Amino acid sequence: MTERESSDAMKSFIYASRAQRVVFGPGSLAGLAAELDALGLRRALVLCTPPQRAQAERVSALLGAERVAGIFDQAVMHVPIEIARQAQQTARELGADCAVAVGGGSTIGLGKAIALDSGLPVIAVPTTYAGSEMTPIYGITEAGLKKTGKDDRVLPRSVVYDPELSLSLPVTMSVTSGINAIAHAAEGLYSVEGNPIMDLMAQEGIRALAQALPAIHAGAGGEDLLQARGDALYGAWLCGTVLGSVGMALHHKLCHTLGGSFNLPHAEVHTVVLPQALAYNAAAAPQAMARIAAALGAPDAAAGVFDLAHTLGAPTALRDIGMHEEDLDRACDIALQTPYPNPRPLERVALRALLQDAYEGKRPHPSGATIRPR
Ligand SMILES: NC(=O)c1ccc[n+]([C@@H]2O[C@H](COP(=O)([O-])OP(=O)(O)OC[C@H]3O[C@@H](n4cnc5c(N)ncnc54)[C@H](O)[C@@H]3O)[C@@H](O)[C@H]2O)c1
């Protein structure tokens, strides 16, 4: 058991809140202009990826021509420095006084890169469940290396969550993005920096997503679908808040390694690795595991996450998302460098076994028995 879990007495903790507005609900996009006005912002550079150009145009139309400096539609995964520089220059040339990021973690990450360079405030309109909008964490990729850091300047000032914008997120991407969010909450529950407020948010965030994702996958229609999308986005908000508030552990370290050094897709990597990372930590963080399992409505945390992914058609094996078996040793070496604090110490042999299980898509079993689905 970890120190955090070892005593029944009142635990000591530090809790810090952040100044951020959250506007939530179907149709809340209509309130975006009022958010800018309330912050005294007059000319927004609207950011998006190329495929989300139409959504960015809709946002621009809602803001009105007088509040829009322009649209920059070149956001891509992992914020390459060249794209960040182009966006920074566009913001300067057009005289923008803020960035409105309409999209997932990649687009919000581009907004953060502009904020880091110029101090321009970011307003986020999230359309996935990744949670970047609730964190002061940024990442910029230069010469193939992603550098991350923390800076309060990049934390979006206002976040407008409108579930109608997530209706177009493809179902499989919704599932993996939702499990990416669950990973933030799961690691928050055993974080050395955890606190009771974040524990409540984490458990509620996992519960909301674990209920919403099957409904989205089942193809709920009409009002039911909007309800499920709203529940998922609510869960993503809570899980993102946990990510932005307390430090992460082994799971996030492994995902940064696999995403950064082996170019595997972000949400899918989280989906595959989370069951294995939870199994690795299970004996060292039993109270956190019990809370995760309860929130999932499953008997076991690690197997519960695996089953959620498997049932909803998401990938469960690294070999299915582009990892090569011969790279597992190198991934293990990189993950062991500058490790994040973790409930169970990192042991090379056990970590290598974890990676093998993730590669093969082994279902973790509470008894420790090996179950290979294929
Ligand atoms: N700094 C942080 O705190 C933090 C947190 C989480 C993720 N991230 C970063 O975010 C990136 C991943 O973000 P992501 O998983 O949200 O994916 P993403 O932003 O890369 O989006 C994936 C794809 O889905 C499309 N898309 C997004 N929303 C859509 C919608 N509603 N309808 C249709 N298509 C839509 C995007 O245009 C893109 O093509 C990674 O680089 C990761 O490192 C950062």
The ligand as a Tripos MOL2 file, in Angstrom:
@<TRIPOS>MOLECULE
LIG
   44    48     1     0     0
SMALL
NO_CHARGES

@<TRIPOS>ATOM
      1 N1         -1.5770   19.3560  -22.5450 N.am      1 LIG1
      2 C1         -2.5060   18.5530  -22.0760 C.2       1 LIG1
      3 O1         -2.9260   18.6900  -20.9300 O.2       1 LIG1
      4 C2         -3.0500   17.4770  -22.9640 C.ar      1 LIG1
      5 C3         -4.0740   16.6440  -22.4920 C.ar      1 LIG1
      6 C4         -4.5880   15.6800  -23.3480 C.ar      1 LIG1
      7 C5         -4.1040   15.5470  -24.6490 C.ar      1 LIG1
      8 N2         -3.0910   16.3700  -25.0640 N.ar      1 LIG1
      9 C6         -2.5440   16.2610  -26.4390 C.3       1 LIG1
     10 O2         -3.6370   16.3190  -27.3580 O.3       1 LIG1
     11 C7         -3.3570   15.5120  -28.4950 C.3       1 LIG1
     12 C8         -4.4810   14.5300  -28.7130 C.3       1 LIG1
     13 O3         -5.7320   15.1820  -28.6610 O.3       1 LIG1
     14 P1         -7.0690   14.4190  -29.0180 P.3       1 LIG1
     15 O4         -6.9840   13.0130  -28.5790 O.co2     1 LIG1
     16 O5         -8.1690   15.2590  -28.5390 O.co2     1 LIG1
     17 O6         -7.0640   14.3350  -30.6200 O.3       1 LIG1
     18 P2         -6.9050   15.4590  -31.7480 P.3       1 LIG1
     19 O7         -7.1390   16.8050  -31.2390 O.co2     1 LIG1
     20 O8         -5.5950   15.1940  -32.4360 O.co2     1 LIG1
     21 O9         -8.1050   15.0700  -32.7280 O.3       1 LIG1
     22 C9         -8.0320   13.8570  -33.4730 C.3       1 LIG1
     23 C10        -8.7770   14.0370  -34.7920 C.3       1 LIG1
     24 O10       -10.1700   14.1220  -34.5120 O.3       1 LIG1
     25 C11       -10.7210   15.2670  -35.1560 C.3       1 LIG1
     26 N3        -11.8370   15.7070  -34.3230 N.ar      1 LIG1
     27 C12       -11.7840   16.2310  -33.0670 C.ar      1 LIG1
     28 N4        -13.0130   16.4880  -32.6340 N.ar      1 LIG1
     29 C13       -13.8700   16.1420  -33.6090 C.ar      1 LIG1
     30 C14       -15.2840   16.1670  -33.7360 C.ar      1 LIG1
     31 N5        -16.0740   16.5740  -32.7540 N.pl3     1 LIG1
     32 N6        -15.8270   15.7460  -34.8960 N.ar      1 LIG1
     33 C15       -15.0510   15.2800  -35.8920 C.ar      1 LIG1
     34 N7        -13.7030   15.2090  -35.8160 N.ar      1 LIG1
     35 C16       -13.1290   15.6380  -34.6910 C.ar      1 LIG1
     36 C17        -9.5730   16.2410  -35.2140 C.3       1 LIG1
     37 O11        -9.7920   17.2220  -36.1850 O.3       1 LIG1
     38 C18        -8.4200   15.3170  -35.5330 C.3       1 LIG1
     39 O12        -8.3710   15.0550  -36.9110 O.3       1 LIG1
     40 C19        -2.0250   14.8440  -28.2220 C.3       1 LIG1
     41 O13        -1.0020   15.5600  -28.8710 O.3       1 LIG1
     42 C20        -1.8650   14.9480  -26.7130 C.3       1 LIG1
     43 O14        -0.5300   14.9300  -26.3080 O.3       1 LIG1
     44 C21        -2.5750   17.3340  -24.2620 C.ar      1 LIG1
@<TRIPOS>BOND
     1     1     2 1
     2     2     3 2
     3     2     4 1
     4     4     5 ar
     5     4    44 ar
     6     5     6 ar
     7     6     7 ar
     8     7     8 ar
     9     8     9 1
    10     8    44 ar
    11     9    10 1
    12     9    42 1
    13    10    11 1
    14    11    12 1
    15    11    40 1
    16    12    13 1
    17    13    14 1
    18    14    15 2
    19    14    16 1
    20    14    17 1
    21    17    18 1
    22    18    19 2
    23    18    20 1
    24    18    21 1
    25    21    22 1
    26    22    23 1
    27    23    24 1
    28    23    38 1
    29    24    25 1
    30    25    26 1
    31    25    36 1
    32    26    27 ar
    33    26    35 ar
    34    27    28 ar
    35    28    29 ar
    36    29    30 ar
    37    29    35 ar
    38    30    31 1
    39    30    32 ar
    40    32    33 ar
    41    33    34 ar
    42    34    35 ar
    43    36    37 1
    44    36    38 1
    45    38    39 1
    46    40    41 1
    47    40    42 1
    48    42    43 1
@<TRIPOS>SUBSTRUCTURE
     1 LIG1         1 GROUP 0 **** ****
